[in-house]
Amino acid sequence: MKALWRDHVVAEASDDELIRVDGAWYFPPSAVDHDLLVESPTPYTCSWRGEIQYYSLQADGVTEPDAAWCYPSMPQEAIDRIGLDARRYIAFSPAVTLA
């Protein structure tokens, strides 16, 4: 699967590398073009996955705020519930097309 934003491939991974949680596809960190991500100060904490780190996408002078997110320090209960250590896996907002 590819995550596309504007003319950029933001992430690309095989289906067996992806995780689906609560309707969102999460890409492993190694599959993401981190050069397009800029840390966002937007705060949020999920009740069971913990604190979220949002990222804005930025390229060609255009910014898409809070278009990606991950859980940098997921509690063990969340890891057990997902069945995989998904810390740092990155999901994308609808501004990013998945194909």
C-alpha distances in whole Angstrom, upper triangle without the diagonal:
4,7,10,13,16,16,14,10,11,8,6,6,6,6,10,10,8,11,12,16,18,15,13,10,11,9,12,14,14,10,12,14,17,19,18,19,22,24,25,28,27,28,27,27,26,28,27,24,26,26,23,22,21,20,20,18,21,21,24,26,24,23,21,22,21,17,16,17,18,21,23,25,24,27,28,28,24,23,25,24,20,21,19,20,17,20,18,14,13,12,13,15,15,16,12,10,7,6
4,6,10,13,12,10,7,8,6,4,7,9,10,13,12,11,14,14,17,19,16,14,11,11,9,12,14,13,9,10,11,14,16,15,16,19,21,23,26,25,27,26,27,26,29,27,24,26,26,22,21,19,18,18,15,17,17,20,22,20,20,18,20,19,15,14,16,17,20,22,25,25,28,29,29,26,24,27,26,22,23,21,21,18,20,18,14,13,12,11,14,13,13,10,8,6,5
4,7,10,11,8,6,5,5,6,9,12,12,15,14,12,14,14,16,18,15,12,10,10,9,12,13,13,10,9,10,13,14,12,13,16,18,19,23,22,24,23,24,23,26,25,23,24,23,20,18,16,14,14,12,14,15,17,19,17,16,14,16,15,11,11,13,15,18,20,23,23,27,28,28,25,24,26,25,22,23,21,21,18,19,16,13,11,9,8,10,10,10,6,6,5,7
4,7,7,6,5,6,7,9,12,15,16,19,17,15,17,18,20,21,18,15,13,14,13,15,16,16,13,11,11,13,14,11,13,16,19,20,23,22,25,24,26,26,29,28,26,27,25,22,20,17,15,14,11,13,12,14,17,14,14,12,15,15,11,12,15,17,21,23,26,26,30,31,32,28,27,30,29,25,27,25,25,21,22,19,17,13,12,10,11,10,9,5,5,6,8
4,6,5,7,7,10,12,15,18,19,22,20,18,20,20,21,22,19,16,15,16,15,17,17,18,15,12,11,13,13,10,12,14,17,17,21,20,23,23,25,25,29,29,26,27,25,21,19,16,13,11,8,10,9,11,13,11,11,9,12,13,10,11,15,18,21,23,26,27,30,32,33,29,29,32,30,27,29,27,26,23,23,20,18,14,13,10,10,10,7,5,6,9,11
4,6,8,9,13,15,18,21,22,25,24,22,24,23,25,25,23,20,19,19,18,21,20,21,18,15,14,16,15,11,14,16,19,20,23,23,26,26,29,29,32,32,30,30,28,24,22,19,16,13,10,10,9,10,12,10,11,10,14,15,12,14,18,21,25,26,30,30,34,36,36,33,33,36,34,31,33,31,30,27,27,23,21,18,17,14,13,12,9,8,9,12,13
4,7,9,12,14,18,20,22,25,23,22,24,25,27,27,25,22,20,20,19,21,20,20,17,15,13,15,14,12,15,18,21,22,25,25,28,29,31,31,35,35,32,32,30,27,24,21,18,16,12,12,9,10,13,12,13,13,17,18,15,17,20,23,26,28,31,32,36,37,38,34,34,37,35,32,34,31,31,27,27,24,22,19,18,16,16,15,13,11,11,13,13
4,6,9,11,15,18,20,22,20,19,22,22,24,25,23,20,18,18,16,18,17,16,13,11,9,12,11,9,12,15,18,20,23,24,26,27,29,29,32,32,29,29,28,24,21,19,16,14,10,10,8,10,13,12,13,13,16,17,14,14,18,20,23,24,28,29,32,34,35,31,31,34,33,29,31,28,27,24,24,21,19,16,16,14,15,15,12,10,10,12,13
4,6,7,11,14,16,19,17,16,18,19,22,23,21,18,15,15,12,14,14,13,10,9,8,11,11,9,12,16,18,20,24,24,26,26,28,27,31,30,27,28,26,23,21,18,16,15,11,12,11,14,16,15,15,14,17,17,14,13,16,18,22,23,26,27,30,31,32,29,28,31,30,26,28,25,25,21,22,18,16,14,14,12,14,15,13,10,10,10,10
4,7,11,14,16,18,15,14,16,18,19,21,19,15,13,12,10,12,11,11,8,6,5,8,9,7,9,12,15,17,20,20,23,23,24,24,28,27,23,24,23,19,17,15,12,12,9,10,11,14,16,14,13,12,14,14,11,10,13,14,18,19,22,23,27,28,29,26,25,28,27,24,25,23,22,18,18,15,13,10,11,9,12,13,12,8,10,10,12
4,7,10,12,14,12,11,13,15,17,19,18,14,11,10,7,9,9,9,5,4,6,9,11,10,11,15,16,18,22,22,23,23,24,23,27,25,22,23,22,19,17,16,14,14,12,14,14,17,20,18,17,15,17,16,13,11,13,14,17,18,21,21,25,26,27,24,22,25,25,21,22,20,19,16,16,13,11,9,10,10,13,14,14,10,11,9,11
4,7,9,12,10,10,13,15,18,20,18,15,12,11,8,9,10,9,5,7,9,12,14,13,15,18,20,22,26,25,27,26,26,26,29,27,24,25,25,22,20,19,17,18,15,17,17,20,23,21,20,19,21,19,16,14,16,16,19,20,23,23,26,27,28,25,23,25,25,21,22,19,19,16,18,15,12,11,12,12,15,16,16,12,12,9,9
4,6,8,6,7,11,13,16,19,17,15,11,10,7,8,10,9,6,9,11,14,17,17,17,21,22,24,27,27,28,27,27,25,28,26,23,25,25,22,21,20,19,20,18,21,21,24,26,25,24,22,23,21,18,16,17,16,19,20,22,22,25,25,26,23,21,23,23,19,19,17,17,15,16,15,12,12,12,14,17,18,19,15,14,11,11
4,5,5,7,11,13,16,19,18,15,12,12,9,10,13,12,9,12,15,18,21,20,21,24,25,27,30,30,30,29,29,27,29,27,24,26,27,24,24,23,22,24,22,24,24,27,30,28,27,25,26,24,21,19,20,19,21,22,24,23,26,26,26,23,21,23,22,19,18,16,18,16,18,17,14,14,15,16,19,20,21,17,16,12,11
4,5,5,8,10,14,17,15,13,10,10,9,11,14,14,12,14,17,20,23,22,22,26,26,28,31,29,30,28,27,25,27,25,22,25,26,24,24,23,23,24,23,26,26,29,31,29,28,25,26,24,21,19,19,18,20,22,24,22,25,24,25,21,20,21,20,16,16,15,17,15,18,17,14,14,14,16,19,19,21,17,16,12,11
4,6,8,11,14,17,16,15,11,11,10,11,14,14,12,15,19,21,24,24,24,27,27,29,31,30,30,28,27,25,27,24,22,25,26,24,24,24,24,26,25,28,29,32,34,32,30,28,28,26,23,20,20,19,20,21,23,21,23,22,23,20,18,19,18,15,14,12,15,14,17,17,14,15,15,18,21,22,23,20,19,15,15
4,7,10,13,17,16,14,10,9,7,7,10,10,9,12,16,17,21,21,20,23,24,26,28,27,27,26,25,23,25,22,20,22,23,21,21,21,21,23,22,25,26,29,31,29,27,25,26,23,21,18,17,16,17,18,20,19,21,20,21,18,16,18,18,14,13,11,12,11,14,13,10,12,13,16,19,20,22,19,18,15,15
4,7,10,13,12,10,6,6,5,7,10,11,10,12,15,17,20,20,19,22,22,23,26,25,25,23,22,20,22,20,17,20,21,18,19,19,19,21,20,23,24,28,29,27,25,23,23,20,18,15,15,13,15,17,19,17,20,20,20,17,15,17,16,12,13,11,12,10,13,12,9,10,10,12,16,17,19,16,15,12,13
4,6,10,10,8,6,5,7,8,12,14,12,14,18,19,22,21,20,22,22,23,25,24,23,21,20,17,19,16,14,17,18,17,17,18,19,21,21,24,26,29,31,28,26,23,23,20,18,15,14,12,13,15,17,15,17,17,17,13,12,14,12,9,10,9,10,8,11,12,8,10,9,12,15,17,19,17,17,14,15
4,7,6,5,5,6,9,11,15,17,15,16,20,21,24,22,21,23,23,23,25,23,22,20,19,16,18,15,14,17,18,16,18,18,19,21,21,25,27,30,31,28,26,23,22,19,17,15,14,13,14,17,18,16,18,18,17,13,13,14,12,9,11,11,13,10,13,14,11,11,9,12,14,15,18,16,16,13,15
4,5,5,7,8,11,13,16,19,17,18,21,21,25,23,21,23,22,22,23,21,20,17,16,12,14,12,10,14,16,14,16,17,18,21,21,25,28,31,32,29,26,23,22,18,17,14,13,12,12,15,16,13,15,16,14,11,11,13,10,7,11,11,12,10,13,14,11,11,9,12,13,15,18,17,17,15,18
4,6,9,10,14,16,19,22,20,20,23,24,27,25,23,24,23,22,23,20,19,16,15,12,13,12,11,14,16,15,17,17,19,21,22,26,28,32,32,29,26,22,21,18,17,15,14,13,14,17,18,15,17,18,16,12,14,15,12,10,14,14,16,13,15,16,14,13,11,13,13,14,18,17,18,16,19
4,7,10,13,16,19,21,19,19,22,23,26,23,22,24,23,22,24,21,21,18,18,15,16,15,14,17,18,16,18,17,19,20,21,25,27,30,30,27,24,21,20,18,16,14,14,14,16,19,21,18,20,21,19,16,17,18,15,13,16,16,18,15,17,17,14,13,10,11,11,12,15,14,14,13,15
4,6,10,13,15,18,16,15,18,19,22,20,18,20,20,19,21,19,19,17,16,14,16,15,14,16,17,14,15,14,16,17,17,21,23,26,27,24,21,18,18,15,13,11,11,11,13,17,18,16,19,20,19,15,16,18,15,13,16,15,16,13,15,14,11,10,6,8,9,10,13,12,12,10,13
4,7,10,13,15,13,13,16,17,20,18,17,20,20,20,22,21,21,19,19,16,19,17,15,18,18,15,16,15,16,17,17,21,22,25,27,24,22,19,19,16,13,11,11,11,13,16,18,17,19,20,20,16,16,18,16,13,15,14,15,11,14,13,9,8,6,8,10,11,14,11,11,9,11
4,7,9,12,10,10,14,14,18,17,15,18,17,18,21,19,19,18,17,15,18,16,13,16,16,13,14,13,14,16,16,19,21,25,26,23,21,18,18,15,13,10,9,8,11,13,15,14,17,18,18,14,14,16,15,12,14,12,12,8,10,9,6,5,4,8,11,13,15,13,13,11,13
4,6,8,6,7,11,12,15,15,14,17,17,19,21,21,21,20,20,18,21,19,16,18,18,15,15,14,14,16,15,18,20,23,25,23,21,18,19,16,14,11,10,10,12,14,16,16,19,20,20,17,15,18,18,14,15,13,12,9,11,9,5,5,6,9,13,15,16,13,13,11,13
4,5,6,7,11,12,15,15,14,17,17,19,22,22,22,21,20,19,22,20,16,18,18,16,15,15,15,17,17,20,21,25,26,25,22,21,21,18,16,13,12,10,12,12,15,15,18,18,20,17,14,17,18,14,15,11,10,8,9,7,5,7,9,12,16,18,19,16,17,15,16
4,5,6,9,8,12,13,12,14,14,17,20,20,21,20,20,20,23,21,17,18,17,15,13,14,13,16,15,17,19,23,24,23,21,19,19,17,15,12,11,9,11,11,14,15,18,19,21,18,16,19,20,17,17,14,12,9,9,6,5,7,10,13,16,19,19,16,18,16,18
4,6,8,9,12,14,13,16,17,20,23,24,24,24,24,24,26,24,21,22,21,19,17,17,16,18,17,19,19,23,25,24,22,21,22,20,18,15,15,13,15,14,17,18,21,22,24,21,19,22,23,19,19,16,14,12,12,10,9,10,13,15,19,21,21,18,19,17,18
4,7,9,12,12,13,16,17,20,23,23,25,24,24,24,27,25,21,23,22,19,17,17,16,17,15,17,18,21,23,22,21,20,21,19,16,13,14,13,16,16,19,20,23,24,25,22,20,23,23,19,20,17,16,13,14,11,9,9,11,13,17,19,18,15,15,14,14
4,6,9,9,9,13,14,17,20,20,22,22,22,22,26,24,21,21,20,17,15,14,12,13,12,14,14,18,20,18,17,16,17,15,13,11,12,12,15,15,18,19,23,24,26,22,21,24,24,20,21,18,17,14,14,11,9,8,10,11,14,17,16,13,14,13,15
4,5,6,7,11,13,16,20,21,23,23,24,25,28,27,24,24,22,19,16,15,12,12,10,11,11,15,17,16,15,15,16,16,13,12,13,14,17,17,21,22,26,27,29,26,24,28,28,24,25,22,20,18,17,13,12,11,13,13,16,18,16,13,15,15,16
4,5,5,8,10,13,17,18,20,21,22,23,27,26,22,22,20,17,14,13,10,11,9,10,11,15,16,16,14,14,15,14,13,11,12,12,15,15,18,20,24,26,28,25,23,27,27,24,25,22,20,17,15,12,12,10,13,13,16,18,17,15,17,17,19
4,6,8,11,14,18,19,22,23,25,26,30,29,25,25,22,19,16,15,11,11,9,8,9,12,13,14,13,14,15,15,14,13,15,16,19,18,22,24,27,29,31,28,27,31,31,28,29,26,24,21,19,15,16,14,16,15,18,20,18,16,18,19,21
4,7,10,13,16,17,20,21,23,24,28,28,25,24,22,18,15,13,9,8,5,5,6,10,11,11,10,10,12,12,11,10,13,15,18,18,22,24,27,29,31,28,27,31,30,27,29,26,24,21,19,16,15,13,14,13,14,16,14,12,15,16,18
4,7,9,13,14,16,18,20,21,25,25,21,21,18,15,11,9,6,6,5,6,9,13,13,12,10,10,10,10,9,8,10,12,15,15,19,20,24,26,28,25,24,28,28,25,27,24,22,18,17,13,13,11,12,11,13,16,14,13,16,17,19
4,6,10,12,14,17,19,21,25,25,22,20,17,14,10,9,5,5,6,7,10,14,13,12,9,10,9,9,10,10,11,13,15,15,18,21,24,27,29,26,26,29,29,26,29,26,23,20,18,14,15,13,14,13,15,18,15,15,19,20,23
4,7,9,11,13,16,18,21,22,19,17,14,11,7,6,4,6,9,10,14,17,16,15,12,12,10,9,10,9,9,11,13,12,16,18,21,24,26,23,23,27,27,25,27,24,22,19,16,13,15,12,14,14,15,18,17,17,20,21,25
4,5,8,11,14,16,20,21,18,17,13,10,7,5,5,6,10,11,15,18,17,15,11,11,8,7,10,9,9,11,13,14,16,18,22,25,26,23,24,28,27,25,28,26,23,20,17,15,16,14,14,14,14,17,16,17,20,22,25
4,6,10,13,16,19,21,18,16,12,10,8,7,8,10,13,15,19,21,19,18,14,14,10,9,13,12,12,13,14,14,16,18,21,25,26,23,25,28,27,26,29,27,24,21,19,17,18,16,17,16,16,20,19,20,24,25,28
4,7,10,13,16,18,16,14,11,9,8,6,9,10,14,16,20,23,21,18,15,13,9,8,11,11,10,12,13,14,16,18,20,24,24,22,23,27,26,24,27,26,24,21,18,17,18,16,15,15,14,17,17,18,22,23,27
4,7,10,13,15,14,11,8,7,7,8,11,13,17,19,23,26,24,22,18,17,13,10,14,13,11,12,12,13,14,15,17,21,21,19,21,24,23,23,26,24,22,19,17,16,18,16,16,16,16,19,19,21,24,25,29
4,7,10,12,11,9,6,6,8,8,12,15,18,21,25,28,26,24,20,18,14,11,14,13,10,11,10,12,13,13,15,19,19,16,19,21,20,20,23,22,20,17,16,15,16,15,15,15,15,18,19,20,23,24,27
4,6,9,8,5,4,6,9,11,15,17,21,24,27,31,30,27,23,21,18,14,16,15,11,11,9,11,11,11,12,15,15,13,16,18,17,17,20,20,18,16,14,15,16,15,15,17,17,20,21,22,25,25,28
4,6,5,5,6,7,11,12,16,19,22,25,28,32,31,28,25,22,19,15,17,15,12,11,9,12,12,10,11,14,13,10,13,16,14,14,17,17,16,14,13,15,15,15,14,16,16,19,21,21,24,23,27
4,6,6,9,11,14,16,20,23,25,29,32,36,35,32,28,26,23,19,20,19,15,14,12,15,13,11,11,13,11,10,13,15,13,14,17,18,17,16,15,17,18,18,17,19,19,22,24,25,27,26,30
4,6,9,11,15,17,20,23,26,29,33,36,36,33,29,27,24,20,21,19,15,13,11,13,12,9,8,10,8,6,10,11,9,11,14,14,14,13,13,16,16,17,16,19,20,22,25,25,27,25,28
4,7,8,12,14,17,20,23,26,29,33,33,30,27,24,22,18,18,16,12,10,7,10,8,5,6,9,8,5,8,11,10,10,13,12,11,10,9,12,12,13,13,16,17,21,23,22,24,23,26
4,7,10,13,16,20,22,25,29,33,32,30,26,24,21,17,18,16,12,10,7,9,7,6,7,10,10,8,11,14,13,13,16,15,13,12,10,12,14,14,15,17,18,22,24,23,26,25,28
4,7,10,13,17,20,23,26,30,29,27,23,21,18,14,16,14,10,9,6,7,7,8,10,13,14,12,14,17,16,16,19,17,15,13,11,11,13,13,14,16,17,21,22,22,25,25,28
4,6,10,13,16,19,23,26,25,23,19,17,14,11,12,10,7,6,5,7,9,9,12,15,16,13,15,18,17,16,19,17,15,12,10,10,11,10,11,13,14,17,18,18,21,21,25
4,7,10,13,16,19,23,22,20,17,15,12,9,11,8,5,5,6,7,10,11,14,18,19,16,17,20,20,18,21,19,16,13,11,9,11,10,11,12,13,17,17,17,20,21,24
4,7,10,13,17,20,19,17,13,11,9,5,7,6,4,7,9,10,13,14,18,21,22,18,19,23,22,20,23,21,19,15,13,11,12,9,10,10,10,14,14,14,18,18,22
4,7,9,13,16,16,14,10,9,7,5,6,5,6,8,11,12,16,17,21,23,25,21,22,25,25,22,25,22,20,17,15,12,12,9,10,9,10,14,13,13,16,17,21
4,6,10,13,12,10,7,5,4,4,5,6,9,12,15,16,19,21,24,27,28,25,25,29,28,25,28,25,24,20,18,15,15,12,12,10,10,13,11,11,15,17,20
4,7,10,10,8,6,5,7,7,6,7,11,14,17,18,22,23,27,29,30,27,27,30,29,26,29,26,24,21,20,16,16,12,12,10,11,12,10,9,13,15,18
4,7,7,6,4,6,8,10,10,11,14,17,20,21,24,26,30,32,33,30,30,33,33,30,32,29,28,24,23,19,19,16,16,14,14,16,12,12,15,18,20
4,5,5,7,9,12,14,13,14,17,20,23,24,27,29,33,35,36,33,33,36,35,32,34,32,30,26,25,22,21,18,18,16,16,17,14,13,16,18,20
4,6,9,11,14,17,16,18,21,24,27,27,31,33,37,39,40,37,36,40,39,36,38,35,34,30,29,25,25,22,22,19,19,20,16,16,18,20,22
4,7,10,13,16,16,18,21,24,27,27,31,33,36,39,40,37,37,40,40,37,39,36,34,31,30,26,26,23,22,20,19,20,16,17,19,22,24
4,7,10,13,12,15,18,21,25,26,29,31,34,37,38,34,35,38,37,34,36,34,33,29,28,24,24,20,20,17,16,16,13,14,16,20,22
4,6,9,9,12,15,18,22,22,26,27,31,34,34,31,31,35,34,31,34,31,30,26,25,21,21,18,17,14,13,14,11,12,16,19,21
4,7,6,9,12,16,19,21,24,25,29,31,32,28,29,32,31,28,31,29,28,24,23,20,19,15,14,11,10,11,8,9,13,16,19
4,6,8,11,14,17,19,22,23,26,29,30,26,27,31,29,27,30,28,26,23,21,19,18,15,14,11,10,12,10,11,15,18,21
4,6,7,11,14,16,19,19,23,26,26,23,24,27,25,23,26,24,23,19,18,15,15,12,11,9,8,11,10,11,15,17,20
4,7,11,14,16,19,20,23,26,26,23,23,26,25,22,25,23,22,18,18,15,14,10,8,6,5,8,7,7,11,13,16
4,7,11,13,16,16,20,22,23,19,20,23,22,19,22,20,18,15,14,11,10,7,6,4,6,10,9,9,12,13,16
4,7,9,12,13,16,19,20,16,17,20,19,17,19,17,16,12,11,9,8,6,6,7,8,12,13,12,15,15,19
4,6,9,9,13,16,16,13,13,17,16,14,16,14,12,9,7,5,6,5,7,9,12,15,16,15,18,17,20
4,6,6,9,12,13,10,11,14,14,13,15,13,10,8,5,6,7,8,10,13,15,18,20,19,21,20,23
4,6,10,12,14,12,12,16,16,15,16,14,11,9,5,5,8,10,12,15,18,21,22,21,23,23,25
4,6,9,12,10,10,14,15,14,15,13,10,9,6,8,11,13,15,18,20,24,25,24,27,25,28
4,7,8,6,7,10,11,11,12,11,8,8,6,9,11,13,15,18,20,23,25,24,26,25,27
4,5,5,7,9,10,11,12,12,10,10,9,13,14,16,18,21,23,26,28,27,29,28,30
4,5,5,6,9,10,10,10,8,10,10,14,15,18,20,23,25,28,30,29,31,29,31
4,5,5,6,9,10,11,10,12,12,16,17,19,20,23,25,28,30,29,31,29,31
4,5,5,6,8,9,8,9,10,13,13,15,16,19,21,24,26,25,27,25,27
4,5,5,6,6,5,7,8,12,12,15,16,20,22,25,27,26,27,24,27
4,6,5,7,8,10,12,16,15,18,19,23,25,27,30,28,29,27,29
4,5,8,10,11,13,16,15,18,18,21,23,25,28,26,27,25,27
4,6,8,8,11,14,12,14,15,18,20,22,25,23,24,21,23
4,7,9,12,15,13,16,17,21,23,25,28,26,26,23,25
4,6,9,12,11,14,15,19,22,24,26,24,25,22,24
4,6,9,9,12,15,18,21,24,26,24,25,23,24
4,6,5,9,11,15,18,21,22,20,21,19,21
4,6,9,11,15,18,21,22,21,22,21,23
4,6,10,13,16,19,20,18,20,19,21
4,7,10,14,17,18,16,17,15,18
4,7,10,13,14,12,14,13,16
4,7,10,11,10,11,10,14
4,7,8,6,9,9,12
4,5,6,9,10,14
4,5,7,9,12
4,7,10,13
4,6,10
4,6
4
